[in-house]
Amino acid sequence: MKEQPKTVGFQLDPGHHRRLEERAQRYQMSPGQYAREIIIRALDSNEEGIFEALNWLAEKANGAATAEDISKLRSNVSTDMKEIARVLGLLVQEVKKRG
C-alpha cells in the first residue's frame, strides 16, 4: 500500500515571505507550490541537483535554453556562476513571456 503524503507547515518572517511570493509569481505558482518545489529539489539534490533544476526550468520555458547551453553547464560543476546566471536569465525570461 502506498504511503500517504504528509503535510509540512512553517512560518516565514515578512521579508522572506515577500521574496517567496515574488519568486513564485515569476513561475505562476503559489508560494506554497514554489516552496514545495524548492524543498523537494533540495532534499533530492546531489551534484546534479542544480542541473535538474535547470532542466525543470528549461521544460517550463519550452526550450529557451538550447541543449548546448545546458550541456555547457553540465561539463563542470564549478562552471562560472555568471554563465549559470545567463542561462537561468534566459529561462526565466521565456517563462515570463509565455505567462
PLY file of the C-alpha trace (Angstrom):
ply
format ascii 1.0
element vertex 99
property float x
property float y
property float z
element edge 98
property int vertex1
property int vertex2
end_header
0.00 0.00 0.00
1.34 3.43 -0.96
2.13 5.71 1.95
0.05 8.90 2.05
1.78 12.27 1.63
2.45 14.19 4.84
1.76 17.87 5.49
4.54 20.25 6.48
3.90 23.75 7.79
6.16 26.58 8.82
6.18 30.33 9.21
8.39 32.88 7.48
9.21 36.40 8.52
7.53 39.04 6.32
10.70 39.73 4.29
11.28 36.10 3.38
7.59 35.58 2.66
7.60 38.56 0.30
10.63 37.12 -1.54
8.93 33.73 -1.74
5.80 35.34 -3.22
7.86 37.28 -5.78
9.77 34.21 -6.90
6.64 32.05 -7.04
4.90 34.69 -9.11
7.69 34.51 -11.72
6.69 30.90 -12.40
2.96 31.44 -11.97
2.90 29.31 -8.84
1.51 29.87 -5.40
4.07 30.48 -2.65
3.20 27.04 -1.25
3.74 25.28 -4.58
7.06 27.07 -5.11
8.25 26.31 -1.56
7.34 22.65 -2.09
9.39 22.52 -5.32
12.38 24.15 -3.61
12.24 21.77 -0.66
11.84 18.65 -2.78
14.70 19.66 -5.07
16.94 20.48 -2.10
16.18 17.15 -0.43
16.77 15.24 -3.65
19.83 17.24 -4.59
23.26 15.87 -5.21
25.92 17.13 -7.58
23.29 17.03 -10.30
20.69 18.94 -8.27
21.31 22.29 -9.90
21.15 20.70 -13.33
17.86 19.01 -12.52
16.51 22.41 -11.53
17.84 23.87 -14.80
16.19 21.10 -16.78
12.91 21.71 -14.95
13.12 25.41 -15.81
14.05 24.56 -19.41
10.95 22.37 -19.69
8.80 25.15 -18.25
10.35 27.62 -20.74
9.86 25.12 -23.58
13.39 25.16 -24.97
14.51 28.75 -24.32
17.95 27.39 -23.45
19.46 25.08 -26.01
20.76 21.61 -25.25
24.22 23.09 -25.86
23.62 25.70 -23.13
22.60 23.02 -20.63
25.44 20.72 -21.72
27.94 23.53 -21.22
26.77 23.85 -17.60
26.94 20.09 -17.04
30.53 19.87 -18.23
31.93 21.19 -14.98
30.19 21.70 -11.63
32.48 24.64 -10.92
31.30 26.47 -14.05
31.47 30.24 -13.76
28.38 31.48 -11.88
27.91 34.20 -14.50
27.25 31.53 -17.12
24.72 29.84 -14.85
23.02 33.19 -14.24
22.94 33.90 -18.00
21.20 30.62 -18.80
18.82 30.98 -15.86
18.03 34.50 -17.05
17.12 33.16 -20.50
14.85 30.56 -18.95
13.13 32.98 -16.59
12.55 35.49 -19.42
10.99 32.80 -21.58
8.74 31.56 -18.78
7.58 35.15 -18.15
6.88 35.70 -21.85
4.76 32.59 -22.04
2.81 33.75 -18.99
0 1
1 2
2 3
3 4
4 5
5 6
6 7
7 8
8 9
9 10
10 11
11 12
12 13
13 14
14 15
15 16
16 17
17 18
18 19
19 20
20 21
21 22
22 23
23 24
24 25
25 26
26 27
27 28
28 29
29 30
30 31
31 32
32 33
33 34
34 35
35 36
36 37
37 38
38 39
39 40
40 41
41 42
42 43
43 44
44 45
45 46
46 47
47 48
48 49
49 50
50 51
51 52
52 53
53 54
54 55
55 56
56 57
57 58
58 59
59 60
60 61
61 62
62 63
63 64
64 65
65 66
66 67
67 68
68 69
69 70
70 71
71 72
72 73
73 74
74 75
75 76
76 77
77 78
78 79
79 80
80 81
81 82
82 83
83 84
84 85
85 86
86 87
87 88
88 89
89 90
90 91
91 92
92 93
93 94
94 95
95 96
96 97
97 98
